[in-house]
């Protein structure tokens, strides 16, 4: 049986709200629905008796959702991980969501199984971005300016192992997945990730992925599945995107 996750679902569309609730409840999530931002703000979050992780899942299609309201919701549900749902990929909205403390940005074209697996990763404290980000990075050469890095890949002096790690970072793989795919320990992965960030002179995994994409590197082409704790019978999510956090 899957471990329980409490979900506060904020969605103004009744059909979408009900559909998402049924999908999640069928997979052992506990869902509380909110049709308006006002009704959600009126609720004071209480700690769960069983200490189960909690998510605040917000539909970005809410008419009155703006930066201020999103910030208020994040403060009101301070014990919940924030996840934003979007009808389409929007790079700027995604950046703003993560600046406000979101741990997940999900485009609704995702399959049910991948949605569930992604939410469970967020419930474990992982930061998850959409796979559409990889395509966006390839089409935005100007993003290199944001990193203030002008050196070619060779000048970074990365070892072969570190280059391999960087290719997995482009695909957004967490350390657990990299460890499994490369058949090395997770502790070794952490050491290599820290070395990559130091040599590229970037602060986190997302910046490393942007640096690599803008210097002609591509991620691994094989489909990547996240590792979940033993005993969790959760469908896999493919090609999870880069994580904002620095090496763990």
N, C-alpha and C positions, 0 to 999 in steps of 0.2 A: 504494500500500500504506500502511496506517495505521502511525503510529509506535508502537513497542512500549511497553507499560506493564506493570510487574510488580505483581501483586496477591496479597497475603496474605489469603486468605479464611478467616475464622473463623466456622463455623456448625455447630451441634450436630445439625441435622437432615440426615441423609445424603442424602435425596432433593433437598432444597432446595440443599444444598451442591454436589451433582453437577450439578444443573440449571444453577445459576449458573455453575459452572466451564465447562460446555460452551458456554453462551451467550457467555461472555467469550473463551474460547479460539478460538471460531469467528470472532471479530472481532479477532484478533491480540494479545489480552492473554496474558500468561504468568502462570498461576495456581498458587499453592502452597496446598494445603488443610490446615486444622486443624480437628479435630473437637472439641477441648476447649481451654479457656483454658490449662490446665497444659501441654499440648503446644506451644502457641504461645509461652508464656513460657520454655520450655526452649530455644527457638531464638534464637541471637544473630544479629541482622541484620547481614549483610555487604554492603558497597557493591557495586552491580552493575557488572560490567566495562564495560558499554556506557553507563553513566551514565543509563540509562532511568529515568523517574520511577516511584515505587513507591507503592502504596496499601495501607492496612490496612483491609480491608472486614469489619466485624463485624456479625453478626446480633444485634440487640437481644433476640432471644428466648432467648439462652443463659441457662439457669436460674441459674447462679452469677455472672452478670455484674452487677457493682455499680460504684459510683463508684471504689472503691479498685482493683478489677481493671482497670477501664478506664484509670485513671491509670498502672498498671503496664505495661499493653500499650503505651500511648503512649510511655512512656519506653524500653521495650525496643526498639520499632520507631521510634526517633526520626527515622530518615531517610524514613519513610513518611508520607504524608498519611492522616489518619484519616477514615473514612467510616462512619457508622452506618446499618444497615438496620433498618427497623421494620415490623411488620405493620400498624400503624395510626399515625396522626398523634397525637403526644403533646407538647403545648407545653412542659411542664416538662422532659421528657426531652431534647427538642431543645435547650433552653437550657443544660441541664447538659452535654450533649455538646460544645457550642461553647465553654463555659467551660473545658472540659478540652482544648481545642485541636483539635476536629474541624473539618474543612473541608467536610464534606457530611453531610446528614441526608436519607435517601431512604426514602419510603414504598413498600412492595413492590407496590402497585397500579400502579406506573409500567410503561410498556411497555418491551420489550427495547431498542428503538432509543433511547428516551429515557434509559434506564439507561446505555447505552454512552456516549451523548453527554455525560451528566452526569458520569460517571466521568472522561472525557477532559478536561472542564473542570477538575475537581478536580486531575487530574494536571498541569495547567498552572498550578496554584497558586491557582485561583479558589475562593472560598467560596460554596457553593451550599446553599440551603434549599429545602424542598418548596413547591410551589404552594399547598398547603393552608394555608400560613401567611397568605395574603391573606384567606381566609375567616375565619380565627381572629382576625385584627386587627379585622375589621369587627364581630365579636361580643364584643369585650373592651374596652369603654369605659374600664375601670379601668386599662388599660395606659398611658393618658396620664399617670397619676400617676408612673409610673416615669421619665418623661422630665423631670419637674419643669417642664413648660411649660404655661402657661395662656392664652397669647395666641391670638386667632383668626388664621386664615390671612392676612387682610388686614394685620394688625399686623406680620407677619413681613417686609413690604416686599420680597417677591420680585418680580422682573421677570417678564414673560410667558415669556421663555426659561427662567428658573429654575423657574417653575411647571411648564413642560413637562418639564423634567429630573426634577422631583420626581415627576411622574406615572409616568415610566419607572422611577424607583427603587422605587415601590410595587410594580411588577411584578417587581422583582428583576433588572433588566437590567444586565449588565456594561457598561462604558464602550464596548466595541467595538460592541455592539448599538445602544446609544443613538446613537453616532456615525453608524452606517449609516442608522438610521431617521430621524434628524433631518437627515442630509446635512450634517453639520459634522465637523470634524476631531476625533480623539480627544483631542488636547491641549486643544481648546476645551471639550469635555465635562468634562474634569478640572477646568478652571478654574471652570465653572459648578457642578459638584458641591461643590467646596470652598466656594464662595460660599453655596450652599444650607445646608450644614452650619453655616457660621459664623452665618448669619442666623437659623437655627432654634435655635442654641445647643445643638446635639447633637454627639455625638462620632463617630458613624459612620452608614453608610447604612441599617442596620437601624433605628436610632432615628429617622432622618428619615422612613422609611416608616411607622413606628408613629405618629409625630407627625401625618403627613398623614392617615392612615386615621382617627385619632381626632378630626380636625378636618374630617371630611366629604369629604375628597378621595378620588377613585378612580383606579386605574391605567388605562393604556391598555387598550382592549377588544380590540385586534387581537392575534392570536397572534404571539408573539415567538420568534424562533429565534436561538440564539447563533451568532456568527461563529466559525469555526474557521480555523486557519492554512491558507494555500493549499496544496493538494496532499493534504489529509486528506479522504478520502472517508468522512466520518462522518455518519450520520443525525442530523438536528437534534433538539434538546430544546426543547419548547415551554414558554413562560411560566416561565422559571427564576426562583426566588424571590430575596428580597433578600440582599445580601451584607453580611457583618458588618464587612468592612474599611472603613476610611475611604477617601476618594477617593484614587485612585492616579494 
